[in-house]
Amino acid sequence: MSDGYAAMAEAARQAIAYRRAVATAETTPVATYAEMLAAFSAPTPERGGDPQAIIAELAECATPGIRASTGPRFFGWVIGNSHPTGVAADWLTAAWGQNAANLQAAPAAAAIEAVAATWLLDLLGLPAEASVGFVTGATVANFVCLAAARSEVLRRVGWDVEADGLFGAPPIAVLIGEDAHATVYSAIKYLGLGAGRVRMIACDSSGRMLTGDLERAIAERTDPTIVIGQAGQINTGACDPFAEIAPVANGMGAWLHVDGAFGLWAQASPAQKHLTAGVDLADSWATDGHKWLQTPYDCGFAIVRDAEAHRRAMAITASYLPPAEGAERDPSAYVPELSRRARGFATWAMIRQLGREGIAAMVESHSAIALHMAERLVAVPGVALVCPVELNQFMIRFGAADAATLATIRQVQEDAVAFIGSAQWRGHWVMRVSVTSIATTMAEADVTVDAVISAWERVADTQ
Ligand SMILES: Cc1ncc(COP(=O)(O)O)c(C=O)c1O
């Protein structure tokens, strides 16, 4: 019988072997969910087992069902690389078993969050006085930021939502770009703001909020108001014109929240930050670590200019929980959970790994790769770019009908040289390409483009 340490060593061995293989391998097809279910299905274990053997069994069963999202030719959804340095920091995080709830339970975790928070604000060009909550991702970051927004806009009209809830509260007007991400609606639902009662603001053909429509909507409302913009539309990469919309929102006393799950990282690049100009004028920002910062899942940041509103919405107190004192930062005052993973370790490690220069270089390289891929693809007859390439995202259509686009995506996935997915945009199916992994190079992008062209040529022959 081996001990738990042997299991940890086995996990490290298996993980390193996997990452070595995936770094150079083609994007192999993964087993289906049904196959994985069959592989794992067994009666509830009656007795325990050998630690190392359990981990070896886990790796053997799971590996066929591991999507190669850490590989160099993965362009699906918007997924970072789980960089080895971040993974290693995360292993330590798990091994240390820290509960990042408070300063006494986890002094190192609490301190590293405080430091990583200041680094994040600096890199993202956001106000130094803003507070940062380390959450699971942009979905929860949106929820946390909008909870602070709800608290503050109601406080300004004399309503204490934390104490009195929403029953009988003054209504809140929520103005939101019509191409907002689905998870913002989740946050709105969790907060009782009603996904169905928002006022949609019209967007341009790339999904950017139209300032004129926002001006009209904001002039019409009389209720306390939250405006929700976005940096990085999930399909197009487009960012709202913050330098225009922030003064409109600020001038009318509205709270401006920005969903910047990946696009906020344009702020970290001298060459790309013009795309997010004015975003620092907002009141709150949601972004992810597990996308462009390349941390392992899960990692996101809820950033709020008014730290007091942030704490009002989230802080937890109980006699058995030691409070932070003076300038100390209480890690649980900025997140919905009490007990939670110490995400500051991986965040700190990834910022240390890449540095300001490395992050800027990565954002710029991904943007250049996306543009290069799109330019090569649209040179092929029958292939069309849906809107101009913004940041690291673009969409392509094949042939005249949706069926050709879907058939090409299916063919690319079956060929398994690279992984690219689909989405709908303005009522049509598109191939949606996201360049988000630090493993992706220009050479790997070229191999991918060759594979896409080959797939399309075979589909076109059957049309
Ligand atoms: C613009 C935007 N907002 C929110 C989210 C949700 O982020 P997460 O899945 O990290 O919670 C995403 C995810 O891709 C996104 O692109």
The ligand as an SDF file (V2000), in Angstrom:
LIG
                    3D

 16 16  0  0  0  0  0  0  0  0999 V2000
  -17.6770   38.3990  -22.2930 C   0  0  0  0  0  0  0  0  0  0  0  0
  -17.8000   37.2630  -21.3180 C   0  0  0  0  0  0  0  0  0  0  0  0
  -18.4270   37.4590  -20.1600 N   0  0  0  0  0  0  0  0  0  0  0  0
  -18.5680   36.4800  -19.2430 C   0  0  0  0  0  0  0  0  0  0  0  0
  -18.0750   35.2220  -19.4880 C   0  0  0  0  0  0  0  0  0  0  0  0
  -18.2310   34.1570  -18.4450 C   0  0  0  0  0  0  0  0  0  0  0  0
  -16.9780   33.8640  -17.9080 O   0  0  0  0  0  0  0  0  0  0  0  0
  -16.7200   32.5720  -17.0150 P   0  0  0  0  0  0  0  0  0  0  0  0
  -17.1080   31.4190  -17.8740 O   0  0  0  0  0  0  0  0  0  0  0  0
  -15.2630   32.6440  -16.7200 O   0  0  0  0  0  0  0  0  0  0  0  0
  -17.5580   32.6710  -15.7890 O   0  0  0  0  0  0  0  0  0  0  0  0
  -17.4190   34.9580  -20.6960 C   0  0  0  0  0  0  0  0  0  0  0  0
  -16.9350   33.6140  -21.0170 C   0  0  0  0  0  0  0  0  0  0  0  0
  -16.4460   33.3230  -22.0760 O   0  0  0  0  0  0  0  0  0  0  0  0
  -17.2540   36.0160  -21.6280 C   0  0  0  0  0  0  0  0  0  0  0  0
  -16.5930   35.8450  -22.7770 O   0  0  0  0  0  0  0  0  0  0  0  0
  1  2  1  0
  2  3  1  0
  2 15  2  0
  3  4  2  0
  4  5  1  0
  5  6  1  0
  5 12  2  0
  6  7  1  0
  7  8  1  0
  8  9  2  0
  8 10  1  0
  8 11  1  0
 12 13  1  0
 12 15  1  0
 13 14  2  0
 15 16  1  0
M  END
$$$$
